[in-house]
Amino acid sequence: MSRWSFSVPLDVDAPVALYDQIARAIADDVRRGRLRAGDALPGTRSLAETLGVHRNTVLAAYDTLRAEGWIDARPGSVTRVAEAMPAPPQGRRGRRAAGAGFDVAVARGDPDEAHDLRGLVRISDGTPDLREVPALALSRAHRAALRAGGDETLGYGHPAGHPGLRAAVAEMLSAARGLAVDADDVAITAGSQGGIDLLARALIRPGDRVAVERLGYRPAWDALRAAGAELVPVDVDAQGMRVDDLVAEPSLRAVYLTPQHQFPTTATLSAARRVRLLELARTRRVAVIEDDYDHEFHYDARPVLPLASADRAGVVCYVGTLSKVVAPGLRAGWVAAPGAALREIVRLRTISGRHNDGPMQAALASLMEEGEVQRRVRRLKRLLHGRRDAALETVAKVFGGVLSARVPAGGMTLWAEAPPDLDLGAWKRDARAAGTHLRVGSDFDLEGRATPALRLGFGRFTEREFARALRSLARTMPRAYHRAR
């Protein structure tokens, strides 16, 4: 494998011989973790060429290091850092110190999101089955975009995103979601979270009050807080956010909510509350940030159109994503917003990193124009509808009498209510110890209050896999339930 040139600092004017400078620099690299036991060092000719010194100088440096036990060098073999070298104290390659040498403003975040979840069964995730990703079609479209080239694809491009993808998203929003938009009303973002972050920075100033669902999406709260917002919790029930509770809240700057499939309870905001919210936002000049993270997956009836489709006053900023439709790792989302807000988002986009992934955005645009994304949505909708129904049956079979899951109109998760005396915190800990990552009501509460419910995600599992995961989860429940009772 081709390697990068290996550099060490040299001072030709220093009284220390160059070979000794090289030896001391490599030894220091081992101490601080830049080099670790068993790492290969460059050959003497290669390093001499890189450093601009005679090969004999490097040979002398290696001889010194070998004599001191830092390296193992045998004729005709690769020179390596000695296997006997201990790991650096920090335990991480290249880390200069155990902590920062300056103060860092640390925002409050969701502790679950900071955990390493590798190796755990993620039973609470609302993510799609990555085995269903149209990798071949995506790969072909990506290669075609790279071959086609052009400034918009291989250059920096426009900070609002690839024009083809903006046009394709605008067409989708107009045809399928009832929005009166065109490409100039849309900005492509790094997933829906990237859109929420940009909107927060565009709309919020320190001290602004922003209403959010009391049970809700913590990464969005973190983005709002990072912009300086004071979050105002609003209760949620079977009809979504309790909009009438906003009337008594003074000086609101914005409202953030998930009205289609409320996160995490899956409730849909009722028609009456939608009308009330839009009227309140119009009369008070309050911005509404509508997060429609999985609109496509609505199973039981005709999908409810977004709030943005009924917005006549220019108060709704509409956020969405292709993560659930194609793949989360592509980080392709969008914001459709009134002109002034969109212009500010684009300006902020130039500050935080103007360049979009042009080839991938061009590929996604091509897949949408050819109908591949639309066909995938139809396939996934049928697949997930079946998985939802099977998941409901499995929950009833495995946890009957303990958990009661409401039937979600859409999405990839179930919200299962639990008995008030079931110690969900203990269950969560026991489940993790047994290899399952579980998220419970308090994880979604703005103030961390105990809520007798938990989230179960079925989208990423086959029906058999989901049943197996639930049975495994159930084996950890009796101990926690017994302690609670």
N, C-alpha and C positions, 0 to 999 in steps of 0.2 A: 504494500500500500504506500502511495506517495505521502510523504510527511512534510509538514511545514519546517522551514529553516529554524534551527534552535539558536537563540541569541543569548549572550551574556554580556554584561557591561565591562568594557575595557577602557583604561586610561593610559595612553601611550606615554604621557608625561609624568606618570607616577613613579616613585622610586622603587616600587615593587615590580618584580619581573612579570612579564605577561603570562608565562605559564603558571605562575603562582596565583595571579589574579583569576585565571580560568579555573584552577583547582578550587580556590576558596569560594568562587561564585557557585560552582556546581555543588559543593558541600553545603553551602547555605540554602540552595534550592531544595536539597534533601531535607534539611532541618525544618523548613517552613512548609513543606508539602507540595511544592511545585513538581518535584520528582519524588516517586515512591519506590519502595522495594520492588525490584524486578523490572522497572521501566528501562526501555532501551535508550541508550545514548547514541547520538549521531556518530558515524565513522570519523576517523581522524581527518581524512581528506575533506569530507563534507563540512565538518565544523571549521576547519582551517579556512576553507573558501568563504564560508559565511562570515567569519570574524576578520578576514583579511590578514591572516598571520601565516607564518610558515608551518607546514605540517609537523615539523619537529617540535614546535612550541606546544601543539596540542598533545603530541606523544608524551612530552615531558609532564604536562598537566595530568594526563591519564595515569602515568607511572606513579606520580605523587598520590593520586586518589586511591590507586590500587594498594600502594604500600600502607596507606592509612586505613584501609578496609572499607572505603566508601563504595568502591565499584568492583565488579568481577569482570576481568578482561582476559580472554584466552585467545591465542593466535587462531585466526580463521573463523572466529565466532563473533556474535554481536556483543558489544560492551554494554553491560547493564548495571543498574544500581544494585548493590549487594542485597541479597535476600534477607540478610540478618538485620537490616536497618529497621528500627521500630517505626510505627506510624507516627506522623506529626501529632503534637498534643491536641490540636484542634480537630483532628480526624477528618478534615475535609480539604481536598486538593486546592491549593491556591488561596486559602483563606488567610488573610493577613493578621487578624486578631480575633479573639473570642467574641468581641462585641464591637459596636461602632464607637469611634473615638469622638463622637459628638452626639448631641441630643436629637432624638427622632420623635416626631409627633405621631404617636400610634393611635389610630382610630379604633373604636370598638368594632369588633367583627364577630362573625359566627364561629365559635370554636370548632364546630364540626367541619367547617370548610378548611380548616388548617390541618386537619389530621391526614395522615397518609392512609388512604383507603385500599392500597394494593393488597390483593389476596382476600379481601372481604367480599361477601355476597351483599351487593348494594340493593337491598330489598325496598328501599324508600325512594329510589331514583325515578324521576319522570322522564327518562331518556329513551330513545328508540333503540331497536335491536341493530347494532352495527353490522351484523351479518347480512342485513337486508340492503345495505348501501349499494347503489348502482355504480360500483367501482369501475367496471369496464367502460360504461358509457361516459363516466366522468373523466376517466383517463384519456379516452379518445378526444373528448371535447377540449381537454387541457392541452394535449399535444397540438391539436389544430389551432388553438389560440396562440401558442408559442410560435408555430410556423407562420401564422398570419402577421404577427408582430404589430408594429405601429406604435406611435407615441402613447396612445391611450392604454395600450396593453403592456408594453415593455418599458415605457418611460414612467415618469412620476405620475402622470395622469391627473385628472381633476380631483381635488380633495373631496368632492361630493360622491365620488365613485365612478366606475366605468359607465359611460353613457348607455351602452347596450343593456346592462343590468338594471340601471335606473328606469329605462323605458320598459323593460320586461316586468319589473316589480309594479310600476305604475299601471300597466295594462292589467295585471292580476288584481290589484286593489280596486280598480274601476269595475272590472267584469265580475269578480267573485265576492267583493266585499262592499260594493256600493259607494266607494269614495269617488268624488269628482276631482281627480288628480291627473297630472301628466308627469313626465320625467323631471321637470324643473321643480316639482313639489316634493321630490324624494331625495334623500341622502342615504348612501350605503354605509353601514357601520360594522364594527367588529362584534357581530351578534347583537341580540337585544340588549345585553348588558352594556355594550359599548354605546348604544343609542341612549340608554337611560343615563349613563354617565355624562354624555355630551349635553343632554337636555338639562340635567341637574346644574351643570356649570353655566349653561346659557340662561337659565331662568332664575336660579336661586342666588341670593346674596346672604351673607352671614346674618343669622337671626330670623330669617324668613320662616314662617310657620307653614308646614306642609302636612296635610292630612293623608294618612295611610291606613290600610286595613290592619286591624290589631293582630290578626293572624295573617301573615303575609310572607313576602319574598325578601329575605334579609339582605342579599346582595344589592337590591335596589335601595333599601334603607341606607346601606353603607355608602352608596354613591351620593344619595341626597345629603347625608350627614357630612360627607367630605366636602360638599359645596357650602356647608354652613347652615343647613336647614335644622330647625327645631321640629321634630316629628310629633304629630298629634294623632294618637291612636283612635280609630273609629271601629266600633264593633261590627262583626259580620254574622249573618244568620243564613237561613236557607234561601233567602232572596238576594244574597250578596251584601255589599256594604250598606250599612244603615245610613242612607243619605240624609234623612231628616236630622240626624245628629250633627250634621255640619252647620245647620242653621245657627246654632248657639256658639259656634266657634268664630271668634273675631279675627279679622285681619289675616285670613288665609292667603298665601301666595299661590299655592298649587294643591292639587289632589292627585295622588298616585294610586292606581287601582288596576286589578285584573278582572274585568267584568265578564268576560266570556266564560272562562272556567276558573273561578276564583282560586288563587293559590294560597293555601293548599286544600281548601275544603271542597273544591270543584263546583260550588254553587254558581249559578248564572244570575247576573244582576237583572232584576225584574224590569219590565217595560216602564212601570210607573216611576221607579227609582231612576231609570235612565233619563226620562223626561225631566224629572225634578233636578237631577244633577246638572244637566245642560243648562237649564234655566238659572239655577243658582250661579253657575260659572259665568253665564252671560251678564247677569245683573251685577255681580260683584267683581267682574274682571279677574276671575281665578283661572289659572291654567290647569287643564286636565291632562295628565300623562296616562294614556291608555296603553297598557302592556297586554298585547294579544299574542301570547307566546305559543299557542298551539291551536289556532283557529281552525285549521284544516280538519281536525279530528273530532267531528261532532257526529254522533251515531244515531240518535233516536228520532230526530225530526229535522226540519230545515234549520240550518244554523242561524243563530241570531246575528244580525249585522252589527258591526262595531259601532260604538258611540260616534266615532269620527264620521260615519256615513250620514248621521243626522245632525252634524254640527253646521249650523248656519251662521254662527257668530265668530268663527275663527278662534275657538278656545281649546280645541283638542289637539294634542300632539300624539300621534299614533305610532307605536313602536311594535315591530314584529321581527321575525327571524325565519331563515331557511334551515336552521339547525335541526329541527325535528323532522323536516321533510327530506333533507339530503344527508347531512352529517354534522354533528356538533363541532367537530374539529375544523370545519371550513370557516367558521366565524363570519358568517354572512347574515347581517340583519339590515334593518332599514328604519328610518324615521320619516314619516310624512307629517309635515307641520306647516302652520301659517308662515308666510314669507319672511317676516322679520326673524322669527325663531329659527327657521331653516338657514337663513344667511348667517346667523350667529353660530349655529352648529358647524357650518362649513368653515367659518373663520377659526373656531376652536380646533377643528380637525387639522388645520394647517399647523397649529402649534403642537399638538400632541403626536404628530406623525402624519404628514400629508399623504404619504404614499399608501395606496390601497394595493391589494394583491391583484394586479391587473389581469394576469393570465387566468387566475381562478375565477375572477368575476366575469371575464369574457366567456369562460367555459360554462358557468352557470347561466349566463344570458342565453347562450346557444341552446342549452338543454331546455330552458323555458320556452324559447322560440320554437323548438322542434316538438314540443309537447311531452318530452320525457319526464319532466318534473310533474306535470299534470297527471300522467299515467301512473307515476309512482305514488302520488297522493291517493289515487283511487285504489291502488293495490294495498297500500298501507292502511287505508281506512277500513277495508274489508278485513284485513288481518287483525288489526287492533280491536275492531268491534267484536270479533270472535274471542280474542284474548280477554277483553273486558268481561264478557259474559261468563267465560270459564273462570276468571279470577273471582268473580262474585260467588259463584257456586263453591269454589275451593275454600274461600274464607268462611262461608257458612258451614261447610263440612268440617274444616279443621278447627275453627274457633267458635262454632255455634254455641250460643248462650253466653259468650264472653265478649266477642267483638261484633259490632253491627255496622256493616259498610253500606253507605248510601249509594244509590245507583248514579254514577256520573253521566251527564249528557255527552261528555266528550273527554278528551285528554288521555293520558296514559297512567293515571294513578287512581287509587281509591282512598277515601278518607273514612277511616274506621273508628267509630266511637267505642270507648272502653268503659267499664264500670268505674265509678269515682274512686273506689277503694283499691284499684289495681295500681301498684307502684310501677309506673312506666319508667321512671329513672332507673330503678333496679333492673327492670327487664331489659332496658337498653344496654346497661353495663354487662349483664349476663349474656345477652345476644352477641355483643362485640367479642367477648371472651371466647365464644363458641364459633366466631368467624362470620357473623352477620352484622352489617351496619344498618341500624334502625334509627329512624327519626320520629320523635314523638311530639305531642302538642306543644310543650314548652319550647321546643326548638324553633317554632314558627311564631311564637308570641313576642310582640315588640318589647315587652317588659319581662319576658321569661317566666310568665305565670304558668302554673300547672294547668294543662287542658287535657281532659280525659279522652284523648284520641291519638291516632298514629297514622302515618302515611305509608301506603303500600303501592309500589310501582310495578306494573305488569308489562310495560311496553318492551322491555329489553329481554324478556324471558319467553320461551315457548310455554305452552300450557303445562307440559310435564315438568319443565324446569321451575316454573312458578310454584307448582304444587310441592315439589321437593323442597324448595326454599322455605315455604310456609311450614312444612312439617318440621324442618330443622329449627325454625323460629319457635314453634310451639313447644319443642322440648326444653327450651329455656324459660318458658312462661310459668309453669306451675310453681317453681321455687319463688319467683317474684310475687306471684299472686298469693301464695301461702303466707309470705312475710307481710304483705299488705293487709291480709285479713286477720 
